[in-house]
Structures are given as C-alpha cells and as structure tokens.
Amino acid sequence: MDVEDIEIQLFVQAMRLRHGHDFSEYAPASLKRRVQQLVRTHESGTVVRLVDRILHEEGFLPRVIEGLSVPVSEMFRDPAVFRSLRDKVLPVLASYPEINIWQAGCAHGQEVYSLAILLEEAGLYERSRIYATDFNDAALAVAAEGIYATREARVWSRNYIEAGGSHSFSDYYSARYDFIKLDQRLRRNVTFLNHNLVTDEVFCEAHLILCRNVLIYFSNALQDRTLGLFRDSLVRGGFLCLGTRENIDFSPAASCFTHIDGALRIYQLGGSGAKALKK
Ligand SMILES: C[S@@+](CC[C@H](N)C(=O)[O-])C[C@H]1O[C@@H](n2cnc3c(N)ncnc32)[C@H](O)[C@@H]1O
C-alpha cells in the first residue's frame, strides 16, 4: 500500500477515535485531495504531522473540519430546480398548516435564503420553519450573517429570474462597498444547527428536505444511510430534493419514493411510484 494511503487511514482513525468524526465512508479520492490540501494549508509537510496536531493540539479540530468541508454554493443554484420547487412542490406544501424544511449541508447559507425567498413570494413563509444544518461551524456562522461578496450578486440575480422570481433580486439585500447583506427578515424563521449526517439522527419531522451536492462526497453505503435518514425524517407525502449529479435510484430507499421531477432530482415519499414504504 502507498505510504500516503496508510497515512490517510491514520488520519481517519485519529479523527474518529479522538474527536468522534467518522470520515471512513467518504469517497476516498476526494477525501485524499482534501487531506492533501490541509497538509499544504497548515504547512505540515506530511499527513502524519497533521495527525499529530489533530491528536494533541487544542482548538485545531475546527480548522480541520473547515478544510474537509467544501462550502461552495450559490443562490438559486441550478435555477430550474428552484423553479420546479416553486411550481410543483410549494403548491402541495401550501395545504399544511405548518411547514418544516430541513436544508442539510447548508454551507454558507445561499440555498437557505433562496428557499426563504421562494416561501415569502408564495405567501408561505409565516408558517414555515427552515432547519439549516451543516457539520462545519465556521460555515454556519457565515450563513447566519448572510453577508456575501457583491460580485456574486450578478449571477445570483440571473439565477433568481431563471428560477421564476418576479421581483428585482436587489429588493432582498442592501449593498455596502464590496459586500451585500441579505435582508435580515429572511432569516426570521431559520434555525441554524450543527448536525453531522454521518453520526447524528433524525431531529425533525420535515415536509421538504433539500440536501444538494453533499452525497457526492459519500461512499454508496453512506449515501444509503443518509437517504434512510431522510426517508425517516419526512412526513408521508414529503419531498426530497438532491443535487443534479446525485441519485436515489440505486439505493434501497428508492422504493419508498415517487419521482416528481427525475432529471432535477425531486422525489416524494410515498405516492403512486413508491413500491414499498416502511413508515
Ligand atoms: C458543496 S457544499 C453544498 C452546499 C449547497 N447544498 C449547494 O448545493 O449549493 C457541501 C456541504 O456539505 C457539508 N457536509 C459535508 N459532510 C457533511 C456531513 N457529514 N454532515 C453535514 N454536512 C456535511 C459541507 O460542510 C459543505 O458545507
């Protein structure tokens, strides 16, 4: 076995045994790239020296988690997905007196605020609660602030229009120098929480779960576990939205869901397409 691969195994063991963070079921190639990047960022030279710091250095863990997390996102990323949520999912959610939404792997919060805008424009936000979770506390802190670089706003504005937005995107933020600050009213029904999809359990009964571009970092076994967690967290008839490069079709959980918009990875628990439903 390659020496660096042995070191990566030591890294995984150290994270699990010392801190309870289990990366053993992350996709090996991307995990290796992230660990190599950590070695460069912290000028450790080797993975083993990084492991030494993980084991012994107080306060080093959050920096490792930050390096392993890839909190890249956009508002209304893949606008067709948000248009489909607006046109096909929100009208169904409108029949519930209270709407719980779990946004798992929320990164810097761009999707959280996109959802809040969709709900606001559909007149549903007052009775909605968005639980926005991630395992990276630093990302959650950025998300809670809702401050982003001005240069991002142009793309996001285009995404918003393509997603069916009928206002001006600039109605939702104030611009200061190189930054935009999203309207704080958008976060009035958002709860930001640390939740690890590998080790933590169900924590709410959701009508919609959005977890996009997170499963791509997981092995098939961990994807199955996570999809099982989502199935168990949804009310019957609740919706699941994954990233456009992710899929439930090869997981045992698939038999519990109906495709609402297969290409855009929007599914509904139960319904006519579900062959089995263990709820
Ligand atoms: C590429 S971002 C996706 C952001 C957003 N959902 C999107 O699609 O634009 C992946 C996020 O998943 C989070 N993540 C990775 N592993 C996780 C885990 N085990 N539990 C919770 N969040 C995790 C990372 O911290 C990161 O913020």
The ligand as a Gaussian input file, in Angstrom:
#p B3LYP/6-31G(d) Opt

LIG

0 1
 C      -20.708000      21.642000      -1.778000
 S      -21.487000      22.155000      -0.295000
 C      -23.180000      22.118000      -0.791000
 C      -23.871000      23.415000      -0.490000
 C      -25.291000      23.529000      -1.004000
 N      -26.123000      22.469000      -0.505000
 C      -25.328000      23.561000      -2.511000
 O      -25.624000      22.556000      -3.139000
 O      -25.029000      24.614000      -3.079000
 C      -21.336000      20.684000       0.732000
 C      -21.643000      20.967000       2.208000
 O      -21.858000      19.699000       2.860000
 C      -21.335000      19.782000       4.157000
 N      -21.084000      18.432000       4.669000
 C      -20.154000      17.539000       4.260000
 N      -20.195000      16.429000       5.022000
 C      -21.193000      16.626000       5.930000
 C      -21.721000      15.849000       6.984000
 N      -21.223000      14.648000       7.276000
 N      -22.741000      16.345000       7.710000
 C      -23.256000      17.578000       7.435000
 N      -22.791000      18.374000       6.457000
 C      -21.768000      17.895000       5.710000
 C      -20.067000      20.611000       3.989000
 O      -19.646000      21.178000       5.196000
 C      -20.492000      21.647000       2.944000
 O      -20.937000      22.816000       3.560000

